[in-house]
C-alpha cells in the first residue's frame, strides 16, 4: 500500500519537474496532442524509476540492520 502512495507522490513530483520543459517548442508544430501524451508518458516513466529506486534502496538498507 505504501508503494501506491509513493507512486502518486513521484508522479506529481515528475509532472512538476517536467513543467519546466516546453515540449511544444521542441517537437513539430501543430502536434500538441502528441506533445501532451509524451509529457504524460515521460512523467509516468520517471515516477516508476523514482519509486523503484526508493523501494530498492529501502529494501537493501533493511538487510544491513
Short mmCIF file of the C-alpha atoms (twelve columns), coordinates in Angstrom:
data_MODEL
# 
_entry.id   MODEL 
# 
loop_
_atom_site.group_PDB 
_atom_site.id 
_atom_site.type_symbol 
_atom_site.label_atom_id 
_atom_site.label_alt_id 
_atom_site.label_comp_id 
_atom_site.label_asym_id 
_atom_site.label_seq_id 
_atom_site.Cartn_x 
_atom_site.Cartn_y 
_atom_site.Cartn_z 
_atom_site.pdbx_PDB_model_num 
ATOM 1  C CA . UNK A 1  0.000  0.000  0.000   1 
ATOM 2  C CA . UNK A 2  2.885  2.345  0.727   1 
ATOM 3  C CA . UNK A 3  4.140  1.839  -2.841  1 
ATOM 4  C CA . UNK A 4  0.885  3.269  -4.228  1 
ATOM 5  C CA . UNK A 5  1.391  6.438  -2.200  1 
ATOM 6  C CA . UNK A 6  4.989  6.624  -3.378  1 
ATOM 7  C CA . UNK A 7  3.818  6.330  -6.993  1 
ATOM 8  C CA . UNK A 8  1.306  9.148  -6.502  1 
ATOM 9  C CA . UNK A 9  3.890  11.423 -4.877  1 
ATOM 10 C CA . UNK A 10 6.520  10.614 -7.508  1 
ATOM 11 C CA . UNK A 11 4.034  11.209 -10.327 1 
ATOM 12 C CA . UNK A 12 3.127  14.640 -9.005  1 
ATOM 13 C CA . UNK A 13 6.824  15.394 -8.496  1 
ATOM 14 C CA . UNK A 14 7.755  14.337 -12.022 1 
ATOM 15 C CA . UNK A 15 4.895  16.369 -13.519 1 
ATOM 16 C CA . UNK A 16 6.083  19.383 -11.533 1 
ATOM 17 C CA . UNK A 17 9.648  18.894 -12.762 1 
ATOM 18 C CA . UNK A 18 8.623  18.398 -16.391 1 
ATOM 19 C CA . UNK A 19 6.549  21.559 -16.253 1 
ATOM 20 C CA . UNK A 20 9.788  23.472 -16.860 1 
ATOM 21 C CA . UNK A 21 10.224 21.860 -20.294 1 
ATOM 22 C CA . UNK A 22 8.346  23.269 -23.283 1 
ATOM 23 C CA . UNK A 23 7.621  20.186 -25.379 1 
ATOM 24 C CA . UNK A 24 5.653  22.205 -27.944 1 
ATOM 25 C CA . UNK A 25 8.797  24.164 -28.764 1 
ATOM 26 C CA . UNK A 26 10.934 21.029 -29.098 1 
ATOM 27 C CA . UNK A 27 8.525  18.973 -31.211 1 
ATOM 28 C CA . UNK A 28 6.964  19.704 -34.569 1 
ATOM 29 C CA . UNK A 29 4.354  22.432 -34.922 1 
ATOM 30 C CA . UNK A 30 0.650  21.563 -34.562 1 
ATOM 31 C CA . UNK A 31 1.431  18.367 -32.661 1 
ATOM 32 C CA . UNK A 32 0.003  19.457 -29.304 1 
ATOM 33 C CA . UNK A 33 -1.786 16.179 -28.560 1 
ATOM 34 C CA . UNK A 34 1.362  14.149 -29.185 1 
ATOM 35 C CA . UNK A 35 3.353  16.565 -27.001 1 
ATOM 36 C CA . UNK A 36 0.884  16.104 -24.128 1 
ATOM 37 C CA . UNK A 37 0.969  12.322 -24.476 1 
ATOM 38 C CA . UNK A 38 4.769  12.388 -24.496 1 
ATOM 39 C CA . UNK A 39 4.675  14.608 -21.396 1 
ATOM 40 C CA . UNK A 40 2.396  12.129 -19.631 1 
ATOM 41 C CA . UNK A 41 4.437  9.078  -20.642 1 
ATOM 42 C CA . UNK A 42 7.725  10.641 -19.566 1 
ATOM 43 C CA . UNK A 43 6.238  11.631 -16.208 1 
ATOM 44 C CA . UNK A 44 4.900  8.093  -15.628 1 
ATOM 45 C CA . UNK A 45 8.271  6.571  -16.561 1 
ATOM 46 C CA . UNK A 46 10.070 8.999  -14.251 1 
ATOM 47 C CA . UNK A 47 7.696  8.150  -11.394 1 
ATOM 48 C CA . UNK A 48 8.259  4.426  -11.963 1 
ATOM 49 C CA . UNK A 49 12.034 4.806  -11.905 1 
ATOM 50 C CA . UNK A 50 11.981 7.043  -8.822  1 
ATOM 51 C CA . UNK A 51 9.733  4.699  -6.824  1 
ATOM 52 C CA . UNK A 52 11.709 1.614  -7.773  1 
ATOM 53 C CA . UNK A 53 14.944 3.316  -6.763  1 
ATOM 54 C CA . UNK A 54 13.494 4.369  -3.403  1 
ATOM 55 C CA . UNK A 55 11.932 0.938  -2.818  1 
ATOM 56 C CA . UNK A 56 15.132 -0.940 -3.695  1 
ATOM 57 C CA . UNK A 57 17.221 1.409  -1.589  1 
ATOM 58 C CA . UNK A 58 14.865 0.838  1.354   1 
ATOM 59 C CA . UNK A 59 14.980 -2.931 0.846   1 
ATOM 60 C CA . UNK A 60 18.774 -3.023 0.697   1 
ATOM 61 C CA . UNK A 61 19.169 -0.813 3.732   1 
ATOM 62 C CA . UNK A 62 16.765 -3.059 5.637   1 
ATOM 63 C CA . UNK A 63 19.101 -6.029 5.077   1 
ATOM 64 C CA . UNK A 64 22.016 -4.307 6.748   1 
ATOM 65 C CA . UNK A 65 20.158 -3.776 10.039  1 
# 
